[in-house]
């Protein structure tokens, strides 16, 4: 295999086809292809009317810098330089801002966008409706604001997946899985918890089914384009009545590619058990305080595992959650990837291996945790959860 066939994450992680991490990643080829397709699409020339490709690259660089993933920040800055060779003067203010971290450009549109990106980089729950509406009030169309939100979510995902791959490369491949002694005591449902199937409500979090309302105007399905109609049909059986899909389908190609990535990560056969992927998703959602995502994935875990004890622990105190070594290792790795991806490293993979996870299971856990850095940002910053009346 030649270098030209390696994708962005392969190259930035320094992978070659001789590396164990490269081989493990190829076992999730659909996820790798979907990830690259999302990057290619999000930074395509024709996708945005009010955010140039150079601006999008520079905003991605700024987000990666704040996230602490320098190799990704440098990559996007280099992409901006290559894209802007003919119009450096047009984007001089934004280039200067990126060269002086934390500064502003003096341009109201760019500064509103920068504020939105920076607020979402590490602490998405602190960004709110006012941050979002400031972007549209300063000149971005609703369609381009949705594109920007998808880009921010993607870069959050990409940065966390990259540091996971760097750690997987550093630790080296392992052909034999370390098995841990598991407790063989039959499971007894804790008496203090509601029975599986009943809503679990603790500390402002819940496993009940919630609604979600967008803060921006959504599509009218009756007037949607043929492409939007097609993507709505593919996305979800109830997509035509759900604000989330009706808003994201303002960028139908991006929604479609994101759905491909989501499905390839959460539903791929083999590897990490489906229920354990839901644990990673729930742990990230708990740290990011995404009530909607946590409700969905706590409920899915319970449906798969027929218990809710670990979800109750996550609702109560995520830093000590987990009913066994595997769950604790998955939760702790997901937490550090969420809170401080620049600190994620080999030590966290050792804990996963010692808990009995294979390299493919570790990659699945990293994928799921990284993915919900994307999902949470969309849910938290484009709208708000709604409780059933």
VMD Tcl script that draws the C-alpha trace (Angstrom):
set ca {
  {0.00 0.00 0.00}
  {1.33 3.41 -0.94}
  {1.24 6.52 1.17}
  {-1.33 8.03 -1.20}
  {-3.94 5.49 -0.09}
  {-3.60 6.36 3.58}
  {-6.35 8.64 4.91}
  {-5.89 11.75 7.04}
  {-5.95 9.95 10.39}
  {-3.55 7.25 9.17}
  {-1.09 9.92 8.11}
  {-1.41 12.09 11.22}
  {-1.03 9.05 13.48}
  {2.04 7.97 11.49}
  {0.48 4.65 10.52}
  {1.72 2.35 7.79}
  {0.29 -0.98 6.73}
  {2.98 -2.68 8.85}
  {1.53 -1.23 12.08}
  {-0.79 -3.27 14.27}
  {-3.01 -0.21 14.78}
  {-3.35 0.15 11.00}
  {-4.46 -3.47 10.71}
  {-6.91 -3.05 13.58}
  {-8.33 0.06 11.96}
  {-8.89 -1.82 8.71}
  {-11.19 -4.19 10.63}
  {-13.42 -1.12 10.90}
  {-12.95 -0.03 7.31}
  {-16.52 1.30 7.00}
  {-15.92 3.64 9.93}
  {-12.58 4.77 8.46}
  {-14.14 5.44 5.05}
  {-17.07 7.31 6.54}
  {-14.76 9.43 8.70}
  {-12.66 10.46 5.71}
  {-15.78 11.11 3.63}
  {-17.09 13.44 6.34}
  {-13.86 15.45 6.36}
  {-13.77 15.69 2.57}
  {-17.37 16.86 2.42}
  {-17.25 19.34 5.32}
  {-14.31 21.16 3.75}
  {-15.44 20.98 0.15}
  {-15.30 24.16 -1.91}
  {-18.96 24.40 -2.93}
  {-20.75 23.43 0.28}
  {-21.02 26.88 1.92}
  {-22.07 30.28 0.67}
  {-21.01 32.37 3.67}
  {-18.05 30.43 5.11}
  {-15.15 30.01 2.73}
  {-13.16 26.80 2.76}
  {-10.16 28.69 4.13}
  {-12.28 30.03 7.00}
  {-13.53 26.54 7.78}
  {-9.98 25.17 7.82}
  {-8.79 27.95 10.13}
  {-11.74 27.48 12.48}
  {-10.98 23.76 12.62}
  {-7.35 24.59 13.39}
  {-8.40 26.88 16.23}
  {-10.72 24.23 17.67}
  {-8.02 21.55 17.51}
  {-5.56 23.92 19.20}
  {-7.94 24.61 22.07}
  {-8.60 20.89 22.35}
  {-4.87 20.34 22.80}
  {-4.26 18.22 19.70}
  {-1.42 20.14 18.05}
  {-0.87 17.72 15.19}
  {-4.47 18.22 14.03}
  {-4.31 22.00 14.54}
  {-1.17 22.15 12.38}
  {-2.76 19.96 9.72}
  {-5.78 22.24 9.32}
  {-3.64 25.37 9.31}
  {-1.53 23.89 6.50}
  {-4.72 23.05 4.59}
  {-5.82 26.67 4.98}
  {-2.51 27.95 3.66}
  {-2.73 25.68 0.63}
  {-6.35 26.62 -0.04}
  {-5.70 30.35 0.25}
  {-2.59 30.88 -1.83}
  {-4.38 33.26 -4.19}
  {-6.39 35.20 -1.58}
  {-4.20 35.53 1.50}
  {-5.23 39.17 1.94}
  {-8.93 38.25 2.05}
  {-8.39 36.09 5.12}
  {-5.52 38.01 6.69}
  {-7.50 38.90 9.84}
  {-8.41 35.28 10.53}
  {-4.87 34.06 9.87}
  {-3.66 36.66 12.39}
  {-6.20 35.49 15.00}
  {-5.04 31.89 14.66}
  {-1.43 33.04 15.01}
  {-2.34 34.83 18.28}
  {-4.48 32.36 20.25}
  {-7.43 33.84 22.11}
  {-7.48 37.09 20.16}
  {-10.34 38.46 18.05}
  {-10.34 39.76 14.50}
  {-12.46 42.90 14.89}
  {-14.81 41.55 12.22}
  {-18.24 40.99 13.85}
  {-19.11 37.96 11.70}
  {-15.80 36.19 12.27}
  {-15.74 37.00 15.96}
  {-19.24 35.57 16.47}
  {-18.17 32.40 14.69}
  {-14.91 32.22 16.66}
  {-16.80 32.61 19.93}
  {-19.13 29.77 18.95}
  {-16.21 27.48 18.03}
  {-14.26 28.29 21.18}
  {-17.26 27.80 23.46}
  {-17.89 24.37 21.97}
  {-14.31 23.14 21.84}
  {-14.05 21.68 25.36}
  {-17.21 22.55 27.30}
  {-20.23 22.23 25.01}
  {-22.76 22.51 27.84}
  {-21.61 26.09 28.51}
  {-22.54 27.20 25.01}
  {-26.21 28.08 24.67}
  {-28.91 29.47 22.44}
  {-27.43 32.97 22.56}
  {-24.08 31.74 21.17}
  {-25.91 29.99 18.34}
  {-28.20 32.89 17.43}
  {-25.27 35.31 17.50}
  {-23.83 33.42 14.54}
  {-26.96 33.89 12.41}
  {-27.41 37.47 13.60}
  {-23.94 38.30 12.28}
  {-24.44 37.05 8.76}
  {-24.32 33.27 8.53}
  {-27.32 31.66 6.89}
  {-29.19 28.97 8.81}
  {-27.84 26.37 6.36}
  {-24.25 27.48 6.93}
  {-24.78 27.61 10.69}
  {-25.84 23.96 10.56}
  {-22.73 23.23 8.49}
  {-20.56 24.98 11.08}
  {-22.17 23.01 13.91}
  {-21.54 19.75 12.06}
  {-17.93 20.76 11.44}
  {-17.36 21.56 15.11}
  {-18.83 18.21 16.09}
  {-16.72 16.40 13.53}
  {-13.46 18.02 14.63}
  {-14.27 17.13 18.25}
  {-14.71 13.52 17.12}
  {-11.67 13.52 14.83}
  {-9.35 14.96 17.50}
  {-10.36 12.31 20.04}
  {-10.10 9.49 17.55}
  {-6.66 10.72 16.52}
  {-5.26 10.72 20.08}
  {-6.75 7.27 20.55}
  {-4.99 6.02 17.43}
  {-1.72 7.62 18.55}
  {-2.00 5.75 21.86}
  {-2.90 2.51 20.09}
  {0.16 2.93 17.87}
  {2.43 3.65 20.85}
  {1.29 0.63 22.84}
  {1.86 -1.80 19.98}
  {-0.30 -4.70 18.87}
  {-1.29 -7.57 21.09}
  {-2.40 -10.88 19.68}
  {-3.42 -12.46 22.98}
  {-6.13 -10.93 25.12}
  {-5.60 -10.77 28.87}
  {-8.67 -12.28 30.48}
  {-9.74 -11.15 33.92}
  {-11.54 -13.22 36.49}
  {-15.18 -12.25 36.31}
  {-17.61 -12.50 39.19}
  {-19.85 -15.51 38.55}
  {-22.43 -14.50 41.15}
  {-25.89 -14.30 39.51}
  {-27.03 -10.73 38.93}
  {-29.55 -9.44 41.44}
  {-31.26 -6.18 40.56}
  {-30.53 -3.54 43.25}
  {-33.59 -2.96 45.39}
  {-33.11 0.82 45.40}
  {-33.45 1.12 41.61}
  {-36.58 1.07 39.47}
  {-37.12 -2.18 37.62}
  {-35.69 -2.40 34.08}
  {-38.18 -0.80 31.75}
  {-39.21 1.86 34.26}
  {-37.69 5.38 34.04}
  {-34.47 5.93 35.97}
  {-34.32 9.53 37.25}
  {-31.37 10.81 39.29}
  {-29.58 14.16 39.65}
  {-31.36 15.76 36.70}
  {-30.74 12.85 34.33}
  {-33.25 10.30 33.11}
  {-33.65 7.19 30.96}
  {-37.14 8.15 29.83}
  {-37.92 9.05 26.23}
  {-37.43 12.77 25.61}
  {-38.25 15.11 22.76}
  {-35.93 17.74 21.28}
  {-36.75 21.19 19.88}
  {-34.46 23.08 17.51}
  {-33.45 26.69 18.13}
  {-33.21 27.40 14.39}
  {-35.91 27.10 11.70}
  {-36.27 23.52 10.50}
  {-37.16 22.25 7.05}
  {-40.76 21.95 5.98}
  {-40.86 18.38 4.63}
  {-43.51 19.42 2.11}
  {-41.13 21.87 0.41}
  {-37.85 19.96 0.89}
  {-35.74 19.22 -2.19}
  {-35.63 15.76 -3.74}
  {-32.22 15.19 -2.14}
  {-33.49 16.27 1.27}
  {-36.53 14.02 0.88}
  {-34.26 11.08 0.07}
  {-31.99 11.68 3.07}
  {-34.97 12.07 5.41}
  {-36.28 8.72 4.20}
  {-32.91 7.07 4.89}
  {-32.16 8.79 8.20}
  {-34.94 7.64 10.54}
  {-38.49 6.27 10.24}
  {-39.80 9.38 12.04}
  {-37.34 11.89 10.56}
  {-40.13 13.98 9.00}
  {-41.54 14.75 12.45}
  {-38.27 15.18 14.38}
  {-36.64 18.61 14.66}
  {-33.16 17.07 14.86}
  {-33.34 15.54 11.37}
  {-35.36 18.38 9.89}
  {-32.67 20.83 11.00}
  {-29.62 18.76 10.05}
  {-31.16 17.96 6.67}
  {-30.52 21.58 5.69}
  {-27.14 20.00 4.86}
  {-28.38 16.65 3.53}
  {-25.05 15.32 2.26}
  {-23.39 15.97 5.62}
  {-26.27 14.36 7.51}
  {-26.03 11.30 5.28}
  {-22.27 10.90 5.76}
  {-22.57 11.44 9.51}
  {-25.24 8.75 9.66}
  {-22.89 6.39 7.80}
  {-20.17 7.03 10.40}
  {-22.60 6.64 13.30}
  {-23.94 3.31 12.04}
  {-20.46 1.97 11.26}
  {-19.31 2.74 14.80}
  {-22.31 1.81 16.92}
  {-23.64 -1.20 15.01}
  {-20.62 -2.92 13.46}
  {-20.65 -6.68 14.13}
  {-18.08 -8.28 16.44}
  {-15.64 -6.40 18.62}
  {-16.96 -4.53 21.63}
  {-20.40 -5.65 22.77}
  {-23.23 -3.32 21.76}
  {-24.12 -2.72 25.40}
  {-20.54 -1.67 26.17}
  {-20.55 0.81 23.29}
  {-23.66 2.28 24.89}
  {-21.74 2.59 28.17}
  {-19.07 4.66 26.40}
  {-21.75 6.82 24.75}
  {-23.50 7.33 28.08}
  {-20.27 8.17 29.93}
  {-19.36 10.89 27.42}
  {-22.90 12.27 27.50}
  {-22.80 12.38 31.30}
  {-19.52 14.34 31.33}
  {-20.79 16.73 28.65}
  {-24.12 16.99 30.51}
  {-26.12 16.13 27.40}
  {-29.41 15.11 29.00}
  {-30.98 14.02 25.72}
  {-28.14 11.74 24.55}
  {-27.72 10.25 28.02}
  {-31.43 9.41 28.15}
  {-31.34 7.70 24.75}
  {-28.25 5.62 25.45}
  {-29.09 4.75 29.04}
  {-32.35 3.39 27.67}
  {-30.57 1.46 24.90}
  {-28.09 -0.02 27.37}
  {-30.96 -1.20 29.55}
  {-32.73 -2.75 26.57}
  {-29.58 -4.65 25.62}
  {-28.29 -5.60 29.09}
  {-31.62 -5.91 30.95}
  {-30.25 -3.90 33.87}
  {-29.71 -0.26 34.79}
  {-27.24 -0.40 37.68}
  {-24.25 1.04 35.82}
  {-26.45 3.81 34.38}
  {-27.52 4.74 37.91}
  {-23.85 4.89 38.89}
  {-23.09 7.13 35.90}
  {-25.99 9.42 36.80}
  {-24.69 9.63 40.39}
  {-20.90 9.84 40.01}
  {-19.24 9.01 36.69}
  {-15.69 9.02 38.07}
  {-16.38 5.89 40.15}
  {-18.98 4.23 37.91}
  {-18.79 0.66 36.66}
  {-19.97 -2.68 38.05}
  {-16.88 -4.60 36.87}
  {-13.35 -4.01 35.59}
  {-14.39 -3.77 31.93}
  {-17.07 -1.19 32.59}
  {-14.80 0.88 34.81}
  {-11.99 0.86 32.23}
  {-14.36 1.84 29.39}
  {-15.91 4.63 31.45}
  {-12.57 6.04 32.61}
  {-11.11 6.01 29.08}
  {-14.26 7.73 27.78}
  {-14.08 10.36 30.51}
  {-10.46 11.33 29.86}
  {-11.06 11.44 26.09}
  {-13.96 13.80 26.76}
  {-12.46 16.06 29.39}
  {-8.82 16.25 28.30}
  {-8.05 14.43 25.05}
  {-4.50 15.82 25.09}
  {-3.89 13.75 28.24}
  {-5.15 10.47 26.80}
  {-2.39 7.93 26.31}
  {-0.95 4.47 26.69}
  {-1.79 4.21 30.40}
  {-5.49 4.30 29.56}
  {-5.09 1.56 26.97}
  {-3.20 -0.57 29.48}
  {-6.22 -0.35 31.77}
  {-8.49 -1.46 28.92}
  {-6.23 -4.37 28.02}
  {-5.90 -5.44 31.64}
  {-9.69 -5.48 31.84}
  {-9.71 -8.01 29.00}
  {-10.42 -5.89 25.91}
  {-8.87 -6.90 22.59}
  {-7.34 -4.25 20.34}
  {-10.50 -4.24 18.19}
  {-12.64 -3.77 21.30}
  {-10.38 -0.92 22.39}
  {-10.76 0.75 18.99}
  {-14.54 0.31 19.22}
  {-14.53 1.97 22.65}
  {-12.43 4.87 21.35}
  {-14.71 5.23 18.33}
  {-17.87 5.31 20.46}
  {-16.45 7.81 22.95}
  {-15.13 10.08 20.19}
  {-18.40 9.87 18.26}
  {-20.40 11.23 21.18}
  {-18.17 14.25 21.34}
  {-19.84 14.99 18.00}
  {-23.38 13.90 18.88}
  {-23.47 15.82 22.18}
  {-22.38 19.05 20.55}
  {-25.21 18.89 18.02}
  {-27.84 18.16 20.64}
  {-26.58 20.71 23.17}
  {-26.01 23.61 20.82}
  {-28.67 23.41 18.14}
  {-31.65 22.90 20.44}
  {-32.89 21.60 23.77}
  {-34.41 18.45 25.22}
  {-38.12 18.43 25.99}
  {-39.79 16.30 28.66}
  {-43.07 14.56 27.88}
  {-46.07 16.25 29.44}
}
mol new
graphics top color blue
foreach p $ca { graphics top sphere $p radius 0.5 }
foreach p [lrange $ca 0 end-1] q [lrange $ca 1 end] { graphics top cylinder $p $q radius 0.2 }
display resetview
